[in-house]
Amino acid sequence: MNISIFGMGYVGTVSGVCFSKMGHKVIGVDVNPMKVELINQGRSPIVEKGIAEMLGEAVSNHQFSAVTSSKEAVIQTDMSFVCVGTPSNGNGTQNLSYVKNVCLEIGESLKEKAGFHTVVIRSTLIPGTVENTVIPYLEKKSGKKAGVDFAVFFNPEFMREGSSVHDFFHPPMTVIGGPDDSSAEAVAGLYEASAAPLVKTSYRVAEAIKYVCNVFHALKIVFANEIGTICKALEIDSHEVMEIFCLDSKLNISRAYLRPGFAFGGSCLPKDLRALTHKAKEMDLIVPLLNSILYANQAHIERTLEVLYRFKKKKIGLIGLSFKPGTDDLRESPLVTLAETLIGKGFQIRIFDRNIFLAMLTGSNREFIENEIPHIASILADNLDEIIENSEVIVVGNNEDGLRDKLERTHAGQVVVDLARVFDKSTIRRARFTYYGICW
């Protein structure tokens, strides 16, 4: 395939060289004539392991060249990759000037091109930018229609400086965002030799993925450094601690807990966070990330309460009271906090939790309920159908077998606030009730 790549910086140069290595003919485009001249001499404009040799070989084999003319590049290629920078403005917002300029140039070139063309964005963009900026700019300047006269996709890169060539050929995943799953074959074909999972999704999901990955990487670095700070003060080898920590691929280095939902609670997480951050405070250590976790957890509960206040309905049925499904443990349960706050605000609450009701009957957890939350014990119900039938707002805190089928029989006018992801996109479309997913 003939490919043009706009932006001969780090991402553009590496992508272009690697595509040429795969047998594609690549034209690099940059406004800087010095970069263009360097590339055409077979010299790399960036420092990166393996790139200089690969670029020199690609130029010698006439697989890679560079120009300053956007029109020349678009006319001679089937697909254009946009790899220009998106730096921060002074206030932290994203500077889209380079992306906008390139889209205007590609759009102007498309006006004079007779054949179909594919535009692929690799620049990191805030979700919504492809739909709200990229496509309108291309359409306005070209006078053509996206999806009819040309295609637009978003294809984020997952390359690390220092190992980018290896990462290009061995990515953790290949993500292609577009208007629908069936139209991404041309882009997907570029990666058919890769063993990585191929994901076709929407523009906005694809745009978000890059940010989620980078923010998580930053989070991990700060987390490790704050743990290291505490360990050092306690005269503990932090590297040994983290080596052992990373052995746990069931919970620590895994998919566990990375599912948006409601707040955490229980007998371990809150108290252990308090103990560790208090110890850090005693030692005059600044650990803002660890200190923020309980605050962020409480903010999520407050966010949920604001949602419930917004509906202005007084009769609320709460399904689930324990801190997580499959247990009768109420210690520091965020659902208990939710219920107590709503009761204090004058809402009429009824609660169903099969495990808590059984615990009341058998004596397990009875002392905690009677001593700590007797007012909640009095509004526990033993009939889920009654809760669903008689509530104006149904709050799903914990999922249980058969719950979704029961909720699907609710009537118009009722509201379901889902904290447990009982419903997904496919099932919620046919619901008669008003649905609100807390994080989705």
N, C-alpha and C positions, 0 to 999 in steps of 0.2 A: 504494500500500500504506500501511497505518497502522502506524507504527513508534514504539516508545517507546525512549528512550535514558536509561540510568541513569548519572548522573554528569555534571554540567554543568561539568566542568573543560575543559582544553584539547582533548583528543581527543573528548570527548562533544559539546561545543559545535560544534566544526568539523564533525564527522560529521553532527550533526543539521541544521545549517544547509545543508550540501551536499546531504543527502538531500532536504530541503525544496525546494531549488533544482531538483532533478530531478523534482519533482512529487509526492513522497510527503508525506503528512501526518504530522508529527512531534510527539510529546509528550516533552518533556524532564523528567527526574525528578531531584530533588536534595534532600538533607536540609536544606540551607541555605535558609531562606525568603527571605533577601535576594537570593540568586542567582535564585530563581524569580520574585521580584517584578521584578528588573531585566529578565529575559528577556520577561516579559509586558508590560513597558513598551517593548519593542523595543530595549533597550540590552544590549550584549554584556558578559558577565561576564569576558571575557578580552580582551587586546590582541593582535590579529592582523590583518594586512593584508587588507582586504576584508570581514572578518566583520561589523563593525558595520553596514555598509550592507546586506549580504545578510540579516542577522538582522532588521533593521528592516523590510525588505520582506516577509520571510516571516511575521512577526507581523502586519503590516498585511493580508496576504492570507489570514490564518487558516490558514497552512500549518505554523506553529510556535507551540507554547505550552508552558508549564512548570507542573508540579505538585509537591507534596511527597508525594502519596499514591501508593504503589507499586500498590496494588490498582486505583485509578482508571486508571492508565496501562496496566496489563496487560489489564484487562477491555476497554478501548477499542481495543486494537491487536492486530495479528497477529504481530508480531515485536518482541522486546526485545533491544536491544544493551546489554551491560555494559561501561562505559567508566570505571570507577572506578580510583583509583590503587592501585599495588602498591609502596609505598615500602620501603626497607631497614630492617630491625631493626638494633639496635646491633651485632650480631655478623655482619651482612652477609646474613642470611637474608631471604627475602621476607616482607613483612607482608601476609597475606591477609585481615586483619580486614574490610576494606571489601568485598572480593569475597564473603566468607562472608555478611556481613550482607545484601548485595543478593540473593544466591541464596536466603537464607531468606525475604526479603520477596517475591521473585518466586514461590517455591514456595508460600508462604501464599496468594498471589493466584491461583495456578493451581488450588488446591484448590476455589475457587469459580467457576472459569471452565469453561463447558461445552465450548467448542470447542478445537480443536488450536492449539497455540502454539509458536513457534520462539524459542529463546534463543540469541543470538550473543554470544560473549565477544570483546571487543576489548582488554581489559586484558592487559598483558604478563604471562605466567605461565610459571613453570618447567615443563618438560615433565613430564607426568603429572598436573598439577593438575586439568585438566578431568575426567579419569576418576576421580581419587582424592578430589577435593574438590567440584568444581562439581556434577557429576551426583548424587553421594550426597546433598548438601545439598538440591538441588531435589527429588529423589525423597522424601527423608525428610519434608520439610515439606509437600509437595503430596499425598503418598499416591498419586502416579501414577508411571508407568513411562516413562523416557526411551526414545525410539524407538517408543513406542506411543501415549502420550497427549500427548507434547510432544517436540520435537527440540532438540538442542544442537549448536552448531557453534562452531569457533574461527576467527576472521577477523582476523588481525593487521593493524595499520595501518602505513604507511610514510610518515608525514608529518613534515616538518621545520618547526619553529617559524620563522615568517617567510615561509614559502612553502607553508603547509599546504593552502590552497584549491587551488592549482595541483597540488600533490602528490596531493590526494584525487581529482581528476579525471584526473590523468595519473600513476598509480602505476607503479613499475617492474614490478609483477606483482600479481595478486590471488590470495591463498592462502586456501583454505577447508578447514579440518580437520574431519573428521566420522567417523562410524562406518563409512561406505562411500562410494564415489564417486557412487553413483546417487541419494543422498538430499539432495544439496546444491543442487538446482535452484532452490529458493525464494531462497536467499541469492545464488546465482550470478546470478539474474535482476536483482538490484539493480545489477549491474555490466556488464550486457550492452552498454551504449553505450561501454564502455572498450575501447581498442585493446590494453591490456596483456595479457600472457599470463595465462590463468586456470588455476590449479593446484588440483585437488582431491586431498587427501591425508589422512593419519591425523591424529588430534588431536595426537599427540606431535611429529610432523614439523612441523606448523603452529606449535606452541608454540615449537619449537627455532629456527625460521627467524628470528624476531624477535631472539632473542639472538645468533645467529650474525651477523646483519647489524650489529647495534650494536657487538658486540665487534670485528668487522672494521673498522668505522669508527674505533673508538678506536685500534686497532692501527695504522691508516694514519696517523692524526694523530701518534702517538708516533714512528712510523718517520720521518715527514717532519721532525719536530722534532729527532730525534737526528742525522739526516743533516745538517740545517741547522746543528746545533751543531758538528759536525766540519768542515763547509765553512767556517763563520765562522772557526774557529781556523786553518784553512789559507788564509784570505784568498781564498776562492772564493765566487762568487755562488750561493748555494744555490737561489734561485728559477730561475736559468738552468739549473742542473743538473737540477732536478725537472721543468722544462718539457720538456727534452730526454728525460728518463726517461719521461715520460708519452706521448711520441710512439710508443713501442713498444706497440702493441696486440696484438702476437703473443704476447709473454711477460709483459710487465710489467703492463699494464692489460688483463687477459684472464682466460679460464678456466684458463689454464695453471697447473699445479702445485696447483690447488685441488681435488685428488682424494685423499681419505684413502688411505694405503697405508703403505709402509715408509719407513725413514729415507733422507735424501739422502747422496750421496757424490760421488766423481769427482775430477777434477783441478782444478776451479775453485772450487766453492762453499766447501768447508772452508778451503782455503788463503787465499782472498780475505777470508773472514770473520775469520780469525786476523790477517791483515795490517792490516785496517781497525780492528779493536778494539784491536790492540796500539798502533797509531798514536794512537788516542784516549787510551789509557792513558798513553802518553808525554807527551801534552799535558794530563794530569790532567783529562780530561773524563769525566763520568759518563754512560754510555750503557747503562743496564741492559737495555733491550730487545735491542739488538744483542749484548750480552754473553751473553744467555740462549739465543741460537739454537743454538749448538753443544751447550750443556748439554741443551737440550730434545731435540735430535736423538739424543744418546747415551741419554737417558732412554727414548726410544722403542725403541732396541735392547735395553736392559735389560728393558723391559716384555715384549718378544717372548721373550727368554730365560726369563723367569719363566713364561710360558705353556708353553714347551716342557718346563721342569722339572716342571711340574704333572702332565703325562701319565705320568711315571715309566716311559718307554719308551726303551730305549737305542739302537735301530737307527733312525737318521734319514737320510732321503734329502733332499738339498737340490737343488732345481731352480733353477738360476741362480746365478751367482757374480759377474758383472760388476756395476758400480754401477747400470746400467739396461739394459733390453733393447736388442738390436740393436748391441751394441758388445762388444769384448773388453777394455775398459779396466777394470783392477782397482784403480786408484789410489784409496785411501781408500773402497773399496766397503764399505758396511755389511754386506753378505752375507759378505764375507771376515772381518770382525770377528765376525759371528755364528758362522761355521764354526770359527774359531780358538778361540773361547770354549768351544764345545761339545766340541771335541777336548780342550782342557785339562781339561774336567770329566769326561772318560772316556767320552764318547758314541762310538758307532761310526757314523762319517759316511761316506756316499758322495755324490758331487756330480756332477750333470750340467749342463753348460753347453756347448751346441753351439759357440758362438763361441770360448770359451776352449780347447776341445779342438782346434779348427781352428788357433787361434793357436799352440798347442804344436807342431802338425805343421808349420806354415809358418815358424815362427821369430818371428812377430809376438808381442810381449809375452813371449817365451820367457825373456829375461834377467830380467825382473821376477819371473816365476814362480819360476825356479830360484834366484834370489838372495834374494827376500823371503819367499816362501811355498812352499818345496820340499815341506814336509810336506803341504800341500794338494794339490799336483800329483800326489802318489802316490795320492790317493783319488779322482781324477777318473775318471769312467766315460764310455764312448762309447755306451752303450746306455740310453736313457730307460726302456724297458720293464723292464729289469732293476732299475733304481732303484725304480720304482713297485711292482714285484712283491715285492721283498725288504725293503722298509722298513716299520717299524711306524708311524713318523710321516713324512709327506711334507710338506716345507716348500716352498711355491711362492714363490720370490723373484722370478723373472722369468717372464712368460707367453711362450708361443710357439705357433705354429700347431699345432692338433690336440691341445694338451695337455688341454683340458677333456674331450674325448671319451675320452682314455686314462685320465684320473683317474676318470671315471664308472664305469669297469670295476673299480675297486678293490673289495676285499671288506670285509665287516663285521669290525670289530675294528681296522681301520686308521684312522689319524687324518690329516686334511689340514689343515695350518695355512696359510692363504691370506694372503700379504702383497701380492698383486698384483690382487686382485679378479677372479680367474678365474671364480668362480661368483657368480651373483646369486640373489635370493630364489626365482625361479621354477625354476631348475635344481637348487638345493640341496635342495629339498623331496623329490626322488626319489632322493637319494643314499643309498647303503648305509653309507658310512663316517661317522665322526664328523667334523664340520666345525667349524673355528674361523676366523672372519675377524678379522684383527688390529684393524681399526677399524670393524667393522660386524657 
